Amino acid sequence: MTTDTLSPSETPLLLDAQTADLLFREARTVNTFSPDEITDEQLAAVYDLVRWGPTAMNISPLRVLVVRTPEGRERLAAHMADGNRAKTERAPLSLVVATDVDFHEHMGRLAPHMGAVAEGLAGAPEARAAMARDNAFLQVGYLIVGLRAAGLHAGPMGGFDAAALDADLLAGTSWRSVLVINVGQAPAEHDDLQTPSTYPRQTRLDFAEVARTV
């Protein structure tokens, strides 16, 4: 469904139908990509946009490991679930999306009015880990929409051995992986993996099915 035939006075959305389609209605999870390179400049532009999305107390725990070298791709693929391994090996770029459990160390700059909270979090690693994970997933949503805004396609995946990945690729850091996203340009029409670029579009629940008013 699109709002192409509706005038601005007939729809409550402020963005135009083409943008709404690009970011949401026509955007798809993609499994295969063209071999075109994704540049650091493109990724930086996406981050410079999505970093302004809100998080609790502006803690901004999202961290990203950019995997683009053959060695890095081989190491990452080894930790992916069977159904995700081949498409990760083939993607032009993969992002290991992580959360920084030591995010409180940056609160002096990001939330200077929350000094007492930062001090309390320093001695509460379990609370920090929960906050970091919740807010990183919030930022993942911004990141996926930001990639689409740059004309890129995303294939987010949760099927991987997080503990093994962290020990291999994030050792010596306070980062903990939460998701892997394959990123690329327009999907390839065919590949020898027999994997469709996208699966048939499925429906979504209507507002009346998900909302209650009290």
C-alpha positions in Angstrom: 0.0 0.0 0.0 1.3 3.5 -0.9 0.0 7.0 -0.5 0.9 8.1 -4.0 -2.7 9.2 -4.8 -3.2 11.1 -1.6 -2.6 14.8 -1.2 -0.5 16.2 1.7 -3.8 17.1 3.4 -5.1 13.5 3.2 -2.1 11.8 4.9 -0.6 12.4 8.3 2.9 11.5 7.0 5.2 14.4 6.4 7.5 12.4 4.1 6.6 11.8 0.4 5.4 8.4 -0.8 8.7 7.7 -2.7 10.7 8.2 0.5 8.3 6.1 2.5 8.6 3.3 -0.1 12.4 3.5 -0.1 12.7 3.3 3.7 9.8 1.1 4.6 7.1 -0.1 2.3 9.2 -1.4 -0.6 12.4 -2.1 1.3 13.3 -5.7 1.6 15.7 -7.9 3.5 18.3 -9.0 0.9 20.3 -12.2 0.7 22.4 -11.7 -2.4 24.1 -8.6 -3.8 26.0 -7.2 -6.7 29.8 -7.2 -6.4 29.9 -3.4 -6.3 32.2 -2.0 -3.5 30.7 -0.2 -0.5 33.0 2.6 0.5 34.0 3.9 3.9 32.6 7.2 2.8 29.2 5.7 2.3 29.2 4.0 5.7 30.4 7.2 7.4 27.6 9.2 5.8 25.1 6.6 7.1 26.5 6.8 10.6 26.6 10.6 10.6 22.8 10.4 9.9 21.7 7.7 12.3 23.8 8.7 15.3 21.2 11.4 16.0 18.6 8.8 16.8 17.6 8.8 20.5 19.0 6.4 23.1 18.5 6.4 26.9 20.5 9.2 28.4 22.3 9.5 25.0 24.5 6.6 25.9 24.9 5.6 22.2 26.4 2.1 22.8 26.3 1.0 19.1 29.7 -0.1 17.7 30.4 -1.5 14.3 33.1 -3.8 13.0 33.4 -3.4 9.3 34.3 -6.7 7.6 35.6 -6.3 4.1 38.9 -8.2 3.7 39.0 -11.9 2.6 40.7 -12.8 5.9 38.0 -11.0 7.9 35.2 -12.5 5.9 36.6 -16.0 6.3 36.8 -15.5 10.1 33.3 -14.1 10.3 31.8 -16.8 8.1 33.2 -19.5 10.4 31.0 -18.3 13.2 27.8 -17.9 11.2 25.0 -20.5 11.3 24.8 -22.9 8.3 22.0 -21.0 6.7 23.9 -17.7 6.9 27.4 -18.7 6.1 27.4 -18.8 2.2 25.6 -15.5 1.8 28.0 -13.9 4.3 30.9 -15.2 2.3 29.4 -13.7 -0.9 28.4 -10.3 0.5 30.6 -7.4 -0.6 30.6 -6.1 3.0 29.4 -7.3 6.4 28.9 -5.3 9.6 29.3 -6.9 13.0 27.0 -4.8 15.0 28.1 -4.7 18.6 27.3 -2.9 21.8 29.9 -1.4 24.1 29.3 -2.5 27.7 31.7 0.2 28.9 29.5 2.9 27.3 29.5 4.8 30.6 33.1 5.9 30.0 31.8 8.2 27.3 29.0 9.7 29.3 31.1 12.7 30.5 31.0 13.9 26.9 27.6 12.4 25.8 25.6 13.1 28.9 27.6 15.5 31.1 24.5 16.2 33.2 24.4 12.5 34.2 27.7 12.3 36.1 26.2 10.6 39.2 24.5 8.0 37.0 27.8 7.2 35.2 29.5 6.7 38.5 26.8 4.3 39.6 27.0 2.4 36.4 30.8 1.9 36.7 30.1 -0.5 39.6 27.1 -2.2 38.0 28.3 -4.4 35.1 25.1 -6.4 34.8 23.0 -3.2 34.6 25.4 -1.8 32.0 25.2 -4.9 29.9 21.4 -4.8 29.8 21.3 -1.1 29.0 23.9 -1.5 26.3 22.1 -4.4 24.6 18.6 -2.7 24.7 19.9 0.6 23.3 22.1 -1.1 20.7 19.1 -2.9 19.3 17.3 0.5 19.2 20.2 1.9 17.2 20.2 -1.1 14.9 16.8 0.0 13.7 18.1 3.4 12.9 21.1 1.8 11.1 19.0 -0.3 8.8 16.8 2.6 7.8 20.0 4.7 7.3 21.5 2.1 5.0 18.3 2.2 3.0 18.4 6.0 2.9 21.8 5.7 1.2 20.4 3.4 -1.5 22.0 0.3 0.1 20.4 -3.0 0.8 20.7 -4.8 4.2 20.5 -8.4 5.2 20.4 -8.5 9.1 21.1 -11.9 10.7 21.0 -13.2 14.3 22.1 -16.7 13.5 25.8 -16.9 14.7 27.9 -18.0 17.6 28.2 -14.7 19.5 30.6 -16.0 22.1 33.0 -17.5 19.5 32.7 -14.4 17.3 33.5 -12.1 20.2 36.5 -14.2 21.2 37.8 -14.1 17.7 37.0 -10.7 16.2 36.3 -8.5 19.3 38.9 -9.9 21.7 40.5 -7.2 24.0 37.6 -4.8 23.6 34.4 -4.1 25.6 32.3 -4.7 22.5 29.8 -7.6 22.5 28.2 -8.6 19.2 24.4 -8.4 18.8 23.8 -8.8 15.1 25.5 -9.2 11.7 24.3 -7.2 8.7 25.3 -8.0 5.2 25.3 -4.8 3.1 25.5 -4.2 -0.6 24.1 -2.6 -3.8 21.2 -3.7 -5.8 20.8 -7.5 -5.4 22.1 -9.9 -8.0 19.5 -11.4 -10.2 21.0 -14.9 -10.0 23.7 -16.7 -8.1 25.0 -20.2 -8.0 23.9 -20.6 -4.3 20.3 -20.9 -5.6 19.4 -18.3 -3.0 16.7 -15.8 -3.9 17.7 -12.2 -3.5 14.5 -11.6 -1.6 11.6 -13.8 -0.6 8.0 -13.1 -1.5 6.6 -10.1 0.3 4.7 -11.1 3.4 1.9 -9.1 5.0 2.1 -7.2 8.3 -0.3 -6.8 11.1 -2.8 -3.9 11.0 -2.7 -1.1 13.5 -6.0 -2.3 15.1 -4.4 -5.7 15.7 -1.4 -4.3 17.6 -2.7 -1.3 19.5 -5.0 -0.8 22.5 -6.2 2.4 24.0 -6.8 2.9 27.7 
